[in-house]
Amino acid sequence: MESVIDQAFAAALYSDGDAGLDAGASLLAADPGADAELGRRGEEFVRRAWERGWQPADVVRVVRHELDETAAGLVAGLIVSETRRYGSLPPRWSAQLDGLPAAPSRNRPDRFSCASALLGLYRLLLRLPVIEAVGPPPGASALGHPLPPAHGEPRMLTRIRALLAKAEATGFPEEAEALTTKAQELMARHSIDEALLAARGCGGEVPGACRIGVDAPYETAKAILLDAVASANRCRAVWNGDLGFSTVVGFEPDLEAVELLYTSLLVQGTAAMTRAEAGQRAGGRKRTKTFRQSFLMAYAQRLGVRLAADTARVTAAEAGAEAGAGGAAGGEGRASEPRLLPVLAARDLAVTDAAERMFPRTTTTRVRGVTDLDGWNDGTAAADRARTGAPGPGIHDGRGDHPKRGGRR
């Protein structure tokens, strides 16, 4: 005879609609003795998600998007319980676990409602697709996967984080511009230092990857902003619009920089958009979704040009300094030293190759639908205030390419 849990799963997990959930929840609500096994089954569903390439933040994000905050709390509780069984966890997981929402109290508001919510969650977990792995699952060997620093973060990243936090907090656009400019310059120099350090070592460093959430609304503009930040920091971003995230491929120091800068620029852009809307309303004009979409699209495109110019400027300065130092020394004692531009070119090639292996099939589409001129102009102005370098080459008001999109496998 089937157990109560098996009967409830048969009714709820392999059907659509609420009728199956209600039938399964009624069975579970009437049998408190099944609670412990119900929790163990949930942990098994979470474990299967790890095997399919998902990480804690990914699971919570998709559950929150597809279900609700209660379900996000339920899955967070399962994740915490499931990950206790491992002696060590993969890189990045500790920070993701620290950011999980609080789990709700058991059987609240009542046993039936809690069982129904759990069955809806399990139904979703059961149907999660296989996605590209960006690291080993817990309990597996990390061989072949690049490892972020195990303890703390480099001092340079701490300085960058502090600069960006000040840029987000200040109410003065000129100060925010100066702070963000300095942060991007430090990022570019940090990337160069790490590249040369790796080239002088054993040469075993390989590109890695991380996933960054790209949430609605205006997810297309946010994905383009992330793509711009990634490209400027020698990474590649591939957006999966269906699942609400972009996968960023690059060397570990550059991945950390991308996460920091994207988050900060998104905060700054959202705040600037809110101020621009308030100004429009004060002028007697109602603002709409088209204003916000146009604002963020312009903000992302303009920043893409600025970020690329900043990186190129810092790279050219470092390469010039290297050439000057070599000339002053007459070339003696530097023959065995790695040269900056070939080192960076080799890393760019390695990142491109890694991204193409991870995503052999991507599409690039043209972005359309930017129709609000006020939104476009205000977004461009906001990007200028948040720009991260000296004025770059000419900027055109053309429509940029959509970031690469990776299909599900």
N, C-alpha and C positions, 0 to 999 in steps of 0.2 A: 504493500500500500504506500502511495506517495505521501511524503511528509507535508505538513501544512505549508511550509515555505515553497516546496516544489509546486504544489497546487496553486499557490498565490502567484508564483513566477509564470506558470503556464498561462494563467488567466490574464496577467498584466503586461508582461515584458515582450510578448511576441504578437501583440495586437496594437492597434492605434485607437485613440479616443479614450474617453473617461470611463466607459462601461467596464472595461477590463481592470482598470485601476481600482474602481469601486469594489468589484468582486474580490480582487486580491486583498485590498485593504480590509475588507470585512473579515476575511479569514484570519489575517494576522492580528487584527484588533481583538479577536476573540481568544487568542492563544498567547498570553504573556510569556509562556515558556519558550516561545520561538525567538524572543528578542535577541539573545546572544548569538544564535546562529544567523539571524538576519544581519547583524553587524559584521560577522565574519564573511558572509557572502559579499557584502558591500566592499570590504577590504580587498577581496579577490577581484572584483570588477575594477577597482582602482589599480591593482597590480597589473591587470591586463592592459590598462591604458599606458602604463610605463613601457610595456613590451611593444606597444604600437607607436612609440616615439613621443608620447605626451609627457609633459612635466607638470608639477603642481600648479603653477600660475596659469598654464594653458587650460588645464581641466577646470579650474575655478572660473576662468574667463568665459569658456563656452557654456558652462552650466548657468552662470549668471545671465548670459545673453539669451539662452534658449528657454530657461525656466524662470527663476526669480532669486531674490536674495536669500530666502529661506533655504532653498536648495543649495545655494552656494555655501551657506554655513554648514549644511549637512555633509556635503562632500569634503569640506575642510576638515571636519571632525574625522571622517574616514581616512583622509590623507595623513593626518597626524598619527592616528592609530597604526596605519599600515607602515609608515616609515620608521616606527619605533623598533621594528624587527631587524634593522640593519645596523651593523657596527659602524659604518661610515656611509656618507651620502655623496652623490656626484657633485662636482663644482656647481656653484650657483644655487643649489637647492636650499641651502640654509637660509639665504636671503628670501627666497620664495616662501619658505615655510613661515618665516617671521612675518610676512605680509598677508597671511591667510586671515579671512574673517573669523569671528568667533563662532563656534558651533552652538546651535540652539539647545535648550534643555530637552532631555529625552521625553517623548510622548506628550509634547505640548503643541497645540492647546488641548488635544485629546488623542487617544490611541489611534483612532481611525484616521484623523487628519495627518498624523505623523507617518503612519504606514503608507498612506496614499502618496505623500510627498517623497518618501523613500523609494517607492516603486517607480514613480515618475523619474526620479534621479537614476535608478538602476537601468531603466529602459534607455535613457540617453547614453549612459556609460557603455552599455552593451553595444550600441550602434556607432560609437566613435570610430572614425576611419583610421587607417594607418597613415601617419605623416612622417616627414623626413626627420630622422633622429638628429639632434644637435648635441648629443652626448650619450654616454652609456646609461642604461637604466640602473637603479640602485641594486647593489649586489653583484653587478657584472664588472669585468675587468675594464679599466680605463685605457688599456693598450690601444693605440691608434687614435685616441681622442685627445686633443690638446687640453691641457689643464690650466685654468686660471691660477693666480697666486693663492696659496693655501691660507695665508695669514695676512689680514689687513689689506691695505692697498698702497701703491706707491705714493710717496709724499707729493709728487706732482699732481696726481689725481685728487688728492685732498685739497690742494690749492685751487684746482679747477672747480671742484664742487663748491668751495666757499665763494669763489667769484660769481658763479652762476646763481647761487642762492641770493647774493646781494643784488644781482641784476634783476631777479624776480621780485625782490622786495621793494626796490626803490621806486619812488613816484616821479623821478626825473628821467625823461627819455635820454638825455645826453649822458647821464651817469650809467644807465643801463647799457647804452651803446658801447661806452668805453670798457665797462666790465666784461661784456660778452666778447668784444674784440680781443681783449687780453686773454680770455679763456680759450678762444679758438687758436690764438697764436701759441699758447702753452701746449694745447693738444697737438698741434702740428709738430712742434719741436720735440714733444714727448714721443710721438710716433717715429720721428727720425732717429732719436737717440736709441729707442728700442730696436729699430731695424739694424742700425750699425752694431749695436751690442750683440744681437743675434748672429750677424754676419761674422763677427770675430770669434764666435763660439763654435760649437760642434755642428751647427747647421741643422739641428734636429727639429726646430720649430716649424709647425705647419699651421695653416689657417684653421680656425674653429668657426663656430656659429652660435647664435643666440636668437631667441624669439622675443619680439617686442609687440605688445598689444597695440592695435590700431582700432579704436572704438568709434562707433557711431555717436553722434551724427557727424557728417562731413568727413567720412573716413577716406574718401578719395584724396581730398586735399591733405589730410594728415599723412597718408601713405606717400604722397609726393614730397612732403616735407622730410619725412624719414629717409626717403631715397636720396634727397639732396644732402642731408647730413652724412649719410653713409658714404656716398660718393666722394664727398670732400675729405673724408677721413679714411680713404683707401679701403673701403669695404663695398660690398654689393648687397642690395636689399631686394627681396622677392616677396611680394604681397599676396596673401591668400585672403581675398575679400570675404569668402564664404565663412571662414573660420575666425576672422577678425584679428589677424596678426601678420606681421612681416618677419621673415627669417633674414637675419643679417649675417653675412659671411665675411670673415676677415681675421686678422691676427688679434690675439687677445687684448693687447693695449688699445688697439683701435676700436674694438667692440665696446670696451668700457667707455671710451670717449663718446662714441655714438649714442649710447644709452643716456649718458649725462646731458649731452647737448640737445638731443631731441626733446627730452622731457622738459628742459628749461625753456627752449624756444617755443614749445607748445603752450606752456604756461604764459609766457610773455605775449604770444600771439592771441590767445584767448582773452587775456586782460585788455589788450589793445582793441580787439574787436568789440568788447563790451563798452569801452569808452567811446569808440566811434559810433556805435549804435545810439548811445545816449546823446551824442552831439546831433545826430540826424533827427532824433525825436524832438529835441529842443528846437530844431528848425522847422518843426511842423510836418515832417515827412515820416510816414510809417516805414519801418524796415521789415524785411521779409527774409525768408530762408535764402532767397537768391542773393541778397546782400551779404549774408554770412558766408555762403559758399564762395562767392566771388572774392570776398575779402581774404579768406584763407587760401584760396588758390593763388592769388597774387602774392600773398605773404610767402608761400612756399616757393613759388617760382623765383621771386626776386632774391630770396635768401640763398637759393641754389647757386645763383651767379656769384653772390657775395662770398659764400663759403669757399667755392672753388677758387676764387681770386685770392682769398686769404692764404689758402694752402699753397697755391702756386708761388705767392710772394715769399712766404717763409722758406719754402723749398729752394727757390732761386737764391735767397740770401745765404742759406746754409751751404749750398753748392759753391757759391762765389767765395765764401769764407774758406771753404776747403781748398779751392783752387789757389787762392791767395797764400794760404799757409804752405801749400806744396811748392809754389813758386819761390817763396822766401827761403825755404829749406833746400832749394835746388833739387828737389825730388829725392834726396838721400833719406834713407830710413823710412820712407813711406811706400815703398814698392809693395810691401806685403799688407798694407792697410786696405780695407774694403773701400771702394769709392761709392759715394752717396747715390748718385743717379742710377748706376747699374743695380745697386742693392734695392732701391725702391722699385725699379722696373721689374726685377725678379719677383719681388713680393706682390706687385700688382698682377703679374702673370699667374702666380700661385693662387691668389684669391679668385681670379677669374676661372681658373681650371677647377678649383674646389666648388665654386658656385654652379658651374655647368655640370659637374658630376652629380651634385646633389639635386639639381633641377634641370634635367635634360630637356624638358619641354616647358617653355614659358611663352607667354604672349605679351606683346606690347601694343597698346592701343592709344589713339589720340583722345585727349581730354576735351570734352565739349560741354556746353551749357553754362559758360561764364557770361552772364547777361547783364549784371548790374555794374554800371560804370563807376558809381560812387563807391561801391564795395571794392572794386578792383583798385581804384586810386587810393582809398584809405588803407587797403592791405599792403600796397606797394610802399606807401609812406611808413607804415609800421615796420616793414622789413628793413627799410633804410635806418630807422631808429634802432633796430635790434641787430643791425649788420655787424659782421665779425671781421672787418678789415677795411683797408683804405679803398677808395673808389676803384672799381674794376673796369673792365672793358665795357663797351656800349651795351646797353640792355634794351631789348626789344619787347614790345608787348604782345609777342606771339604766344600761342598756346603750346605748352610743353608736352612732352610725351608722358603717357601714363607709366608708372613704374611697372617693372616686370611682374607678371602674375604667374604663380605656380599652380598647376592643376593638381588635384588629388591623385594619388596613385592607387 
